[in-house]
Amino acid sequence: MTRRRLLRAAFLLVALGFGAWAVAGRWAEVSGGLARLSWPLLAGSLVAVLAALAAGMMMWRALLADLGSPLAFTGAAKVFFVGQLGKYIPGSVWPMLAQMEMGKDLGVPRPRSAAAFFLTYPVYLASGLSVAVLTLPVFAGESVARYAWLLLLLPVLVAGLHPRVVNAVLGLGLRLVRRPPLERPLSRRGVLAAAGWAFAGWAAYGVHLALLAAGLGATGPRALALSAGAFALAWCLGFVVVVAPAGAGVREVAMVAALAPVLDGGSAIAAALCSRLVVSAGDLICAGLAGLAARHRPPARVPAAQD
């Protein structure tokens, strides 16, 4: 086994170890909530998470294709999902480094991989805050008033996602690190395609949380709208307030606050913790399935470009 393969195997083992720990470490806390949920609801919630994760991969794939590196579905899934396991390792650079290295095997230049990786976050933030704006002020009210400052980021993010702004920032960043400019700038079509997949992902995440909330006593259109807004708010806050791997702890507090109008404190906490467990399980399942699929069907390489 080459040194490169050893390093990748070590990354995968460490990431899987932290990912498994994230699931197992919460088991004692969520066991009570899980006992109140039926298996059909849990299965449906997991399926919704898998759909949301797939939408996230398609968002990243759309950005990468617009920048000049279209990837087959299987190859893109392996690079994205296995790389995303790095978010469970302390430190925020591991998913990007993993995607850069695995993408290189498919002919994707490292700067292009890094650009696509960084672009996913403002797209997620802008779309997620939009979902929160459309749902929480009407249905949650005072319970989420403390997080209103997050909405100040929305106009900045929307303006910052204009292709001219994005391309100027990317060009400046590449010059600062003495790398050649991107061969293809980001287009408006690429941004819109990525945003469409992001909104699809938020919708699926909302269904995931709504199914858990339904099992704990919250049903109806209001609970569904709050679930979508609660998950989007929790994710955005967890990203902005970086204090733990994958936003652990921070997101749950925001989710409990957003669900307060339809669930009592104990049930809201159970929903938030069960959501974390289901999402972590989804990450592991997607990475495993993508890795197996890629081994049985080697993905085609895209034309190599300057790295």
Order of alpha helices (4+ residues) and beta strands (2+ residues): alpha-alpha-alpha-alpha-alpha-alpha-alpha-alpha-alpha-alpha-alpha-alpha
